[in-house]
Structure formats: structure tokens, C-alpha cells
Amino acid sequence: MNKIGFIGAGNVTRAIITGMVKNKFDISNIYVNSKSNESKEKLSVDLLVNCAKNNKEIISKCKYVFFAIKSHHYNKVIKEIKPYVRENQILISLAPSFTTEEFKDLLGNNIKVVRAMPNIPAYVGEGMTGISFSEDNYSSEDKNEIITIFNSFGQVEILEEEYMDTIVSISGSAPAYVYIMIEAMADAGVLTGLPRKMSYRLASQAVMGAAKMVKETGMHPGELKDAVCSPGGTTIEAVKVLEDRGFRSALIESMLACYNKAKNMKK
């Protein structure tokens, strides 16, 4: 495996590398840099990755370089590393709104750029990442190695770049919606007398199991929902309240808001 560099040592970088560690990925060739020495040194100590001196070292040593920083920092960092970027490198953009075209405008059209949108469950090796390969000039070895990297902390969906903003709303930000739902479910458990830790265990496993059924059976979610809703039973009573309160439309509208924010973010 070629060397992998991370510019940025925040939550996303920590989640990705932690997932790699959990899935026994060889992390001896991973390098991390951040403007915060404390952040990168803590990552180095906690996860035993290499702590780079600066971004120049990341670019000089690593073939695959993750840009795990906020999109408004991209221009400055790209200009900083431009003199050191090599043609055989592959730069991986994780920002919601920074396009491949913008990257190439700053670095040159011969640079290989991959856009990717992972999510926080990478931390437990269950991430979901949308990946867009912008050009056809990737070797099969390069593509396979990139997919292997992302598979080391979850699963991968290859798609066109035009869908990356949708990936932000349906996958990248989605864990937050689910965490709110689990918290609310647990609160209801506490309200009716269950200990809080037990409520969290029950709610989170219910969500995990339901998601696994959708994924592994291939059945329509509506069909699975109907199977739980017995005539005149408890579940259909709960579903009625959710529908009355706009649960379904609230989710759709929130995800559209997320999508529009991603599409129109300021650089």
C-alpha cells in the first residue's frame, strides 16, 4: 500500500483512521498534519500514525492525500502545496462544496482529484462513502487501491460528481438525524420508567436491526413497516401519530435543506 496523508486532524480524520484500526488496516504508512500541533500529536499518540511536520511533508511522502479541512481553507492550502504536488499523486477532497473543476483551476488539469463524502460511523468501521472519480485517467490499480482505503472503514458507492451534494444530505449528515431519533426513543423509554442506558441500548439496536433488514433482505421499507403493523395493534397507533406530526415530510424537508446548504456553501 502506498503512503496515505491527511491534511487536517479533526473529527473526520479521527473517525476514518479509528475505523481503519478497528478493521486491521495497516496504518504504518499513514501521515497526519494539522495547523494545530496538539490535534495531530494526539492522533499520533492515540492511533500510532505518523505525525508530519507540515503539509509539504505530507505531499512529499504520500501518494494519496485527504483534504480533511473546511472548504473555506482549501484555497489557501492548495496554493501552499502547489509547488510540491506530483503528477502521480491523487488528491481526495472531502469538502461538500469544493468541486473537481475548482481544484484543477488552482493546481492544473493534469492533477488527479477524487471527491469523497464519508460519514462519522467510519469510527466503528461502518462508514458509508460516496466517491466520484472525475476523469478516466486512473489506472485500475489506483482505483482499486482508493476503494480499498475507503472499504477499510466502511462501504463505498461510486457515483457521478453531480450527486455529491445529495450524498451530503442522505449519508454524510444522516447520522445526526438518526442520533436525534435514538435519543428521542430513549427519552420515551425513560419517561415510561426504563433506565436511560438500557433505553439507549434498546433503541440503538432496534435502529441497527431495522437498517440491516432493509439492506440485506432487499425488501421495500414500506413492506417491512407493514409487516410490523398488525391490524388494530400498538405499532400502527404509533405510526399514525408519526404521520399526524409530519415525521416523513420533516425528514424530507430537513434533507433538502441540507442539500441546498451543501450546494450553495461559500468558499
NORSUL-V331184 format. One record per residue. N is the residue number from 0. RES is the residue in one letter. PHI is phi in radians with two decimals (* if undefined). Layout:
n:N res:RES phi:PHI
n:N res:RES phi:PHI
//
This chain:
n:0 res:M phi:*
n:1 res:N phi:-1.23
n:2 res:K phi:-1.22
n:3 res:I phi:-2.12
n:4 res:G phi:-2.04
n:5 res:F phi:-2.14
n:6 res:I phi:-1.70
n:7 res:G phi:2.05
n:8 res:A phi:-2.25
n:9 res:G phi:-1.55
n:10 res:N phi:-1.09
n:11 res:V phi:-1.17
n:12 res:T phi:-1.06
n:13 res:R phi:-1.09
n:14 res:A phi:-1.09
n:15 res:I phi:-1.09
n:16 res:I phi:-1.22
n:17 res:T phi:-1.08
n:18 res:G phi:-1.09
n:19 res:M phi:-1.04
n:20 res:V phi:-1.07
n:21 res:K phi:-1.07
n:22 res:N phi:-1.67
n:23 res:K phi:1.11
n:24 res:F phi:-1.27
n:25 res:D phi:-1.26
n:26 res:I phi:-1.74
n:27 res:S phi:-1.14
n:28 res:N phi:-1.82
n:29 res:I phi:-1.73
n:30 res:Y phi:-2.13
n:31 res:V phi:-2.28
n:32 res:N phi:-2.34
n:33 res:S phi:-2.68
n:34 res:K phi:-1.16
n:35 res:S phi:-1.70
n:36 res:N phi:-1.04
n:37 res:E phi:-1.09
n:38 res:S phi:-1.14
n:39 res:K phi:-1.26
n:40 res:E phi:-1.21
n:41 res:K phi:-1.15
n:42 res:L phi:-1.07
n:43 res:S phi:-1.08
n:44 res:V phi:-1.25
n:45 res:D phi:-1.21
n:46 res:L phi:-2.04
n:47 res:L phi:1.09
n:48 res:V phi:-1.64
n:49 res:N phi:-1.40
n:50 res:C phi:-1.67
n:51 res:A phi:-1.38
n:52 res:K phi:-1.26
n:53 res:N phi:-2.82
n:54 res:N phi:-1.18
n:55 res:K phi:-1.04
n:56 res:E phi:-1.14
n:57 res:I phi:-1.01
n:58 res:I phi:-1.17
n:59 res:S phi:-1.19
n:60 res:K phi:-1.74
n:61 res:C phi:-1.91
n:62 res:K phi:-1.38
n:63 res:Y phi:-1.82
n:64 res:V phi:-2.18
n:65 res:F phi:-1.47
n:66 res:F phi:-1.71
n:67 res:A phi:-1.76
n:68 res:I phi:-2.29
n:69 res:K phi:-1.13
n:70 res:S phi:-1.06
n:71 res:H phi:-1.29
n:72 res:H phi:-1.65
n:73 res:Y phi:-1.04
n:74 res:N phi:-0.96
n:75 res:K phi:-1.10
n:76 res:V phi:-1.19
n:77 res:I phi:-1.09
n:78 res:K phi:-1.12
n:79 res:E phi:-1.16
n:80 res:I phi:-1.58
n:81 res:K phi:-0.86
n:82 res:P phi:-1.14
n:83 res:Y phi:-1.90
n:84 res:V phi:-1.27
n:85 res:R phi:-1.86
n:86 res:E phi:-1.15
n:87 res:N phi:-1.49
n:88 res:Q phi:-1.38
n:89 res:I phi:-2.19
n:90 res:L phi:-1.72
n:91 res:I phi:-2.01
n:92 res:S phi:-1.58
n:93 res:L phi:-1.85
n:94 res:A phi:-1.36
n:95 res:P phi:-1.06
n:96 res:S phi:-2.06
n:97 res:F phi:-1.73
n:98 res:T phi:-1.40
n:99 res:T phi:-1.04
n:100 res:E phi:-1.07
n:101 res:E phi:-1.13
n:102 res:F phi:-1.02
n:103 res:K phi:-1.20
n:104 res:D phi:-1.06
n:105 res:L phi:-1.53
n:106 res:L phi:-1.93
n:107 res:G phi:2.01
n:108 res:N phi:-1.22
n:109 res:N phi:-1.46
n:110 res:I phi:-1.45
n:111 res:K phi:-1.59
n:112 res:V phi:-2.22
n:113 res:V phi:-1.97
n:114 res:R phi:-1.74
n:115 res:A phi:-2.52
n:116 res:M phi:-2.30
n:117 res:P phi:-1.47
n:118 res:N phi:-2.41
n:119 res:I phi:-1.09
n:120 res:P phi:-1.05
n:121 res:A phi:-0.92
n:122 res:Y phi:-0.97
n:123 res:V phi:-1.89
n:124 res:G phi:1.30
n:125 res:E phi:-2.15
n:126 res:G phi:-1.23
n:127 res:M phi:-2.24
n:128 res:T phi:-2.14
n:129 res:G phi:-1.58
n:130 res:I phi:-2.19
n:131 res:S phi:-2.13
n:132 res:F phi:-1.61
n:133 res:S phi:-1.30
n:134 res:E phi:-2.23
n:135 res:D phi:-1.73
n:136 res:N phi:-1.64
n:137 res:Y phi:-1.58
n:138 res:S phi:-1.26
n:139 res:S phi:-1.08
n:140 res:E phi:-1.12
n:141 res:D phi:-1.07
n:142 res:K phi:-1.07
n:143 res:N phi:-1.11
n:144 res:E phi:-1.22
n:145 res:I phi:-1.09
n:146 res:I phi:-1.10
n:147 res:T phi:-1.07
n:148 res:I phi:-1.04
n:149 res:F phi:-1.24
n:150 res:N phi:-1.17
n:151 res:S phi:-1.24
n:152 res:F phi:-2.31
n:153 res:G phi:2.72
n:154 res:Q phi:-2.10
n:155 res:V phi:-2.28
n:156 res:E phi:-2.21
n:157 res:I phi:-1.56
n:158 res:L phi:-2.63
n:159 res:E phi:-1.29
n:160 res:E phi:-1.07
n:161 res:E phi:-1.05
n:162 res:Y phi:-1.69
n:163 res:M phi:-1.11
n:164 res:D phi:-1.18
n:165 res:T phi:-1.18
n:166 res:I phi:-1.06
n:167 res:V phi:-0.98
n:168 res:S phi:-1.39
n:169 res:I phi:-1.56
n:170 res:S phi:-2.32
n:171 res:G phi:-1.03
n:172 res:S phi:-1.62
n:173 res:A phi:-1.01
n:174 res:P phi:-0.94
n:175 res:A phi:-1.09
n:176 res:Y phi:-1.12
n:177 res:V phi:-1.18
n:178 res:Y phi:-1.09
n:179 res:I phi:-1.10
n:180 res:M phi:-1.11
n:181 res:I phi:-1.10
n:182 res:E phi:-1.09
n:183 res:A phi:-1.15
n:184 res:M phi:-1.06
n:185 res:A phi:-1.18
n:186 res:D phi:-1.04
n:187 res:A phi:-1.13
n:188 res:G phi:-1.09
n:189 res:V phi:-1.11
n:190 res:L phi:-1.04
n:191 res:T phi:-1.72
n:192 res:G phi:1.97
n:193 res:L phi:-1.38
n:194 res:P phi:-1.07
n:195 res:R phi:-1.09
n:196 res:K phi:-1.08
n:197 res:M phi:-1.13
n:198 res:S phi:-1.07
n:199 res:Y phi:-1.14
n:200 res:R phi:-1.11
n:201 res:L phi:-1.11
n:202 res:A phi:-1.16
n:203 res:S phi:-1.17
n:204 res:Q phi:-1.20
n:205 res:A phi:-1.08
n:206 res:V phi:-1.15
n:207 res:M phi:-1.08
n:208 res:G phi:-1.15
n:209 res:A phi:-1.11
n:210 res:A phi:-1.10
n:211 res:K phi:-1.13
n:212 res:M phi:-1.14
n:213 res:V phi:-1.05
n:214 res:K phi:-1.23
n:215 res:E phi:-1.58
n:216 res:T phi:-1.50
n:217 res:G phi:1.31
n:218 res:M phi:-1.33
n:219 res:H phi:-1.15
n:220 res:P phi:-0.95
n:221 res:G phi:-1.12
n:222 res:E phi:-1.16
n:223 res:L phi:-1.16
n:224 res:K phi:-1.08
n:225 res:D phi:-1.08
n:226 res:A phi:-1.16
n:227 res:V phi:-1.55
n:228 res:C phi:-1.58
n:229 res:S phi:-1.23
n:230 res:P phi:-0.98
n:231 res:G phi:1.19
n:232 res:G phi:-1.62
n:233 res:T phi:-1.26
n:234 res:T phi:-1.18
n:235 res:I phi:-1.12
n:236 res:E phi:-1.13
n:237 res:A phi:-1.17
n:238 res:V phi:-1.08
n:239 res:K phi:-1.04
n:240 res:V phi:-1.11
n:241 res:L phi:-1.03
n:242 res:E phi:-1.16
n:243 res:D phi:-1.05
n:244 res:R phi:-1.53
n:245 res:G phi:1.37
n:246 res:F phi:-0.97
n:247 res:R phi:-1.12
n:248 res:S phi:-1.20
n:249 res:A phi:-1.09
n:250 res:L phi:-1.11
n:251 res:I phi:-1.07
n:252 res:E phi:-1.15
n:253 res:S phi:-1.15
n:254 res:M phi:-1.25
n:255 res:L phi:-1.14
n:256 res:A phi:-1.11
n:257 res:C phi:-1.09
n:258 res:Y phi:-1.01
n:259 res:N phi:-1.16
n:260 res:K phi:-1.13
n:261 res:A phi:-1.07
n:262 res:K phi:-1.23
n:263 res:N phi:-2.05
n:264 res:M phi:-1.11
n:265 res:K phi:-1.32
n:266 res:K phi:-1.36
//
